[in-house]
Amino acid sequence: MHTPLVAIIILNWNGKEDTIKCLESMHAVTYANYDIMIVDNGSTDGSVVCLRERYPEIDIIENTQNLGFAGGNNVGITKAMDRSADYVLLLNNDVVVDLEFLQELVDVAESDQEVGFVGPKIYYESYKGKRDVIEFAGARLNIRRGDSRHIGQNEADVGQHDKIREVDYITGACLLVKKEVIRKIGLIDPVYFMYWEDADWQIRGKKMGYKSVYVPASKVWHKISAASGGETKAYFLTRNRFLFMKKNFSRSAYLSFLIYFFMLHFGLESGLHILVHNSPKTFSAFCKGVIDGLKIT
């Protein structure tokens, strides 16, 4: 029986300690046919030297600059396709995995040719000291508002999200994609740099008939935002909402989003940044994201 080859891409940017934890968790994985590659996004913390010394068997691709989540992963995806991988798995370097996680993902992906993207149940690495609190059990989009929510987020896992189901998208923190999907829809759009690129990729797939499916028997634990936050996060999350809506939906849907955003969301976010978080720099990044989002084509 053919066991599909999975190319696992781990993107590293000044995060060698997290990457080591991720790689160590892979040692016990039961799936028999996978190849790991690390894409380093222009790290300056000695990551490449450290990882090469510790894992000489792993291919490490060095980018000369930080290409973001989208651009960095595209480098790995291109190489994986050149190596005739049957699947590509994007795996955040701040994730540790269950030993059966990959087998469960591949089994569901192989069960239906319309399944293009699959992803696991994701727990917080530590939520007030607990490891059974869900961070992600699939995502739902709200097109009118131009936002999304993680199903099950912050809920203790008592089996309430244990059914395989189609969702709007799977987070790029751990995302398995079929090679034929990539061949048809292309790479991740590098314009996003980070945030919303995973949803955009899968919306493009859905337009060509491919499903995104949540697989609860596959389990991983996520440290959350080890590589970005603050002003950078505020900017790209905001800018890319506008980009995502412009690219993927009708003019009327985009106008509806703009009305919602400026009548309700803008004031709320402004208050959070200034009054609650007392962060004028983050507020400034948020405003810049709005301006650039309106201008971007």
Secondary structure, DSSP 4 states (H G I P E B T S, - for coil): -----EEEEEEESS-HHHHHHHHHHHTT---S-EEEEEEEES-SSSHHHHHHHH-TTSEEEEESS--HHHHHHHHHHHHHHHTT-SEEEEEETTEEE-TTHHHHHHHHHHT-TTEEEEEEEEEES-BTTBS-BEEES-EEEETTTTEEEETTTT-B-SSTT-S-EEESB--TTEEEEEHHHHHHH-S--GGG-SSSHHHHHHHHHHTTT-EEEEEEEEEEEE---SS--HHHHHHHHHHHHHHHHHHHS-HHHHHHHHHHIIIIIHHHHHHIIIIIS--HHHHHHHHHHHHHHHH--
